[in-house]
Amino acid sequence: MENAIRQNLVSRRYGKNRVMMALCFLAAILGIFFLSVILVTLVFRGVSALNFDVFTMSIPAQGSRGGLINAIYGTVLVTGCAILIAAPIGILAGTYLVEYANGSKIAEAAKFLNDILLSAPSIIVGVFVYGAVVVPMHGNSAIAGILALALIALPVVNRTTQDMLLLVPNALREATAALGAPRWKSMMMVIYRSAWTGILTGILLAVARISGETAPLLFTAGYSKFMNAGLTGPIATLPVAINTLAADPGEDLKQLAWAGALIITVAILALNVLARVLSGRRQ
């Protein structure tokens, strides 16, 4: 009797397992199918729109020849400057929270706030920078866009740094302390060298995160059809340019939007692949 009950329970569990496995497999197939449709459409429409003008000319008026070089330049400038601000601050903050804070209440509050900022919608960051920077400066600027993207990238770098430092064995810290090495030298020569690949992966993921942001840049960096090498005026970026060109009734500008979407997708894909390679090498 007990064997029959046990076999019945086992068969019911196996049955539920098969049903859930089938549902998970179906969900994966549906996800891959729709993703493949999006990627194929993007590649087909984007490649057909790519030409030499895209990489040599600025955004044109409707019916004129043009390209996306000013938007590409703006994306590289804004993203690069933002990560130069966020990376050192995020690494130092993560180092303090793991290595020096010793579980204090301030450290726990800082970690909690960092996690909130990590999951906050990017448009909220854009509205905050709009009120704090754009309004006092009386206009959109590349500086405002840089600050908005830096605030988005900062918690990503901070959290990744914390996770990577926590993976460093305490035996390494104890060994350097036993040899009489100062704390700063232990951090620079041993702990950072053990965790640098993971930290670099976090920085690359932060770059991939902010390079495709549109909402905060609409409020901060603005949009311009002209090349702007400075930081005090509006500047074009690929996400905002795609959003603007796709809404234009002109078919030639819609084609430019497809080309821009392909360029930024390939760039983000390359960054994610590089982050995967570095993460795998670390493991």
KETORLUM-853837 format. One record per residue (C-alpha): x, y, z; residue in three letters. Coordinates in steps of 0.5 Angstrom, whole numbers, padded with zeros to 4 digits, always signed. Layout:
BEGIN
XYZala/...
This chain:
BEGIN
+0000+0000+0000met/+0006+0005+0002glu/+0009+0003-0005asn/+0003+0005-0009ala/+0002+0011-0005ile/+0010+0013-0006arg/+0010+0011-0014gln/+0003+0015-0015asn/+0007+0021-0011leu/+0013+0020-0016val/+0009+0020-0022ser/+0005+0026-0020arg/+0011+0030-0019arg/+0014+0027-0026tyr/+0008+0029-0029gly/+0008+0036-0026lys/+0016+0037-0028asn/+0014+0035-0035arg/+0009+0040-0036val/+0013+0045-0033met/+0019+0044-0037met/+0014+0044-0044ala/+0012+0051-0042leu/+0019+0053-0041cys/+0021+0050-0047phe/+0015+0054-0051leu/+0017+0060-0047ala/+0024+0060-0050ala/+0022+0058-0057ile/+0017+0064-0057leu/+0022+0069-0054gly/+0028+0066-0059ile/+0023+0067-0065phe/+0020+0074-0064phe/+0028+0076-0062leu/+0030+0073-0069ser/+0024+0077-0072val/+0027+0083-0069ile/+0034+0082-0071leu/+0033+0080-0078val/+0028+0086-0080thr/+0033+0090-0076leu/+0039+0087-0080val/+0035+0087-0087phe/+0033+0094-0086arg/+0039+0097-0083gly/+0044+0094-0088val/+0040+0097-0094ser/+0040+0104-0091ala/+0048+0104-0089leu/+0052+0107-0094asn/+0059+0112-0094phe/+0054+0118-0092asp/+0052+0115-0086val/+0059+0116-0083phe/+0061+0122-0086thr/+0055+0127-0086met/+0051+0130-0081ser/+0043+0129-0080ile/+0040+0132-0086pro/+0034+0136-0088ala/+0028+0132-0091gln/+0030+0131-0098gly/+0037+0132-0097ser/+0043+0128-0097arg/+0046+0126-0090gly/+0048+0121-0085gly/+0049+0120-0078leu/+0056+0122-0076ile/+0054+0128-0071asn/+0050+0123-0068ala/+0055+0118-0067ile/+0060+0123-0065tyr/+0055+0125-0060gly/+0054+0118-0057thr/+0061+0117-0056val/+0063+0123-0053leu/+0057+0123-0048val/+0058+0116-0046thr/+0065+0116-0046gly/+0065+0122-0041cys/+0060+0119-0037ala/+0063+0113-0036ile/+0070+0117-0034leu/+0066+0120-0029ile/+0062+0114-0026ala/+0067+0109-0026ala/+0072+0111-0021pro/+0067+0114-0017ile/+0063+0107-0017gly/+0070+0103-0016ile/+0072+0107-0010leu/+0065+0107-0007ala/+0064+0100-0008gly/+0071+0099-0005thr/+0069+0103+0001tyr/+0063+0099+0002leu/+0066+0092+0002val/+0073+0093+0005glu/+0073+0099+0010tyr/+0065+0100+0012ala/+0065+0094+0016asn/+0058+0093+0016gly/+0056+0100+0019ser/+0049+0102+0019lys/+0051+0108+0014ile/+0054+0103+0009ala/+0048+0099+0009glu/+0044+0105+0008ala/+0049+0106+0002ala/+0048+0099-0001lys/+0040+0100+0000phe/+0040+0107-0004leu/+0045+0104-0009asn/+0040+0098-0010asp/+0034+0103-0011ile/+0038+0108-0016leu/+0040+0101-0020leu/+0033+0099-0021ser/+0030+0107-0022ala/+0027+0108-0029pro/+0032+0112-0033ser/+0027+0118-0034ile/+0027+0120-0027ile/+0034+0121-0027val/+0033+0125-0034gly/+0028+0129-0030val/+0032+0130-0024phe/+0038+0133-0028val/+0033+0137-0032tyr/+0031+0141-0026gly/+0038+0141-0023ala/+0042+0143-0029val/+0038+0144-0035val/+0034+0149-0032val/+0039+0153-0029pro/+0043+0153-0035met/+0037+0155-0039his/+0038+0150-0045gly/+0040+0143-0046asn/+0047+0141-0046ser/+0052+0135-0047ala/+0054+0137-0040ile/+0047+0135-0038ala/+0047+0129-0042gly/+0054+0127-0039ile/+0051+0128-0032leu/+0045+0124-0033ala/+0048+0118-0036leu/+0054+0118-0031ala/+0048+0117-0025leu/+0045+0111-0029ile/+0052+0108-0030ala/+0054+0109-0023leu/+0050+0104-0019pro/+0052+0099-0024val/+0059+0100-0023val/+0058+0100-0016asn/+0054+0094-0015arg/+0059+0090-0020thr/+0065+0092-0016thr/+0062+0090-0009gln/+0060+0083-0012asp/+0067+0082-0015met/+0071+0084-0008leu/+0067+0080-0004leu/+0069+0074-0009leu/+0076+0075-0007val/+0078+0070-0002pro/+0080+0073+0005asn/+0086+0068+0005ala/+0089+0073+0000leu/+0088+0079+0005arg/+0090+0075+0011glu/+0097+0073+0007ala/+0098+0080+0005thr/+0097+0083+0012ala/+0101+0077+0015ala/+0107+0080+0011leu/+0106+0087+0013gly/+0104+0090+0007ala/+0100+0097+0008pro/+0092+0096+0007arg/+0093+0101+0001trp/+0098+0096-0002lys/+0094+0090-0001ser/+0088+0093-0005met/+0092+0095-0011met/+0097+0090-0011met/+0093+0084-0009val/+0086+0085-0009ile/+0084+0089-0015tyr/+0089+0085-0019arg/+0084+0079-0017ser/+0078+0082-0018ala/+0080+0087-0024trp/+0077+0083-0030thr/+0070+0083-0026gly/+0070+0090-0025ile/+0072+0091-0032leu/+0066+0087-0034thr/+0062+0091-0030gly/+0064+0098-0033ile/+0063+0095-0040leu/+0056+0093-0038leu/+0055+0100-0035ala/+0057+0103-0042val/+0052+0098-0046ala/+0047+0100-0041arg/+0047+0108-0042ile/+0049+0108-0049ser/+0042+0106-0051gly/+0038+0110-0047glu/+0034+0115-0050thr/+0029+0118-0045ala/+0034+0122-0040pro/+0038+0125-0046leu/+0031+0128-0049leu/+0031+0132-0043phe/+0038+0133-0042thr/+0043+0133-0048ala/+0037+0135-0053gly/+0038+0134-0061tyr/+0041+0138-0066ser/+0042+0137-0074lys/+0049+0140-0073phe/+0056+0138-0071met/+0057+0140-0064asn/+0064+0139-0061ala/+0063+0143-0055gly/+0059+0141-0048leu/+0055+0147-0047thr/+0050+0146-0053gly/+0045+0141-0055pro/+0048+0135-0058ile/+0045+0129-0062ala/+0046+0122-0060thr/+0044+0116-0064leu/+0038+0114-0059pro/+0035+0121-0060val/+0036+0121-0067ala/+0033+0115-0068ile/+0027+0117-0064asn/+0026+0123-0068thr/+0028+0121-0075leu/+0023+0115-0074ala/+0017+0120-0073ala/+0019+0124-0079asp/+0014+0123-0085pro/+0020+0123-0090gly/+0022+0116-0092glu/+0029+0118-0093asp/+0030+0120-0086leu/+0026+0113-0084lys/+0032+0109-0087gln/+0037+0113-0083leu/+0034+0111-0077ala/+0034+0104-0079trp/+0042+0105-0080ala/+0043+0108-0073gly/+0039+0103-0070ala/+0043+0097-0073leu/+0050+0101-0071ile/+0048+0102-0064ile/+0045+0095-0064thr/+0052+0092-0066val/+0056+0096-0062ala/+0052+0094-0055ile/+0052+0087-0058leu/+0060+0087-0058ala/+0060+0090-0051leu/+0056+0085-0048asn/+0060+0079-0052val/+0067+0082-0050leu/+0064+0083-0042ala/+0062+0075-0043arg/+0069+0073-0046val/+0072+0077-0040leu/+0067+0074-0035ser/+0069+0067-0037gly/+0076+0068-0037arg/+0076+0070-0030arg/+0072+0064-0028gln/
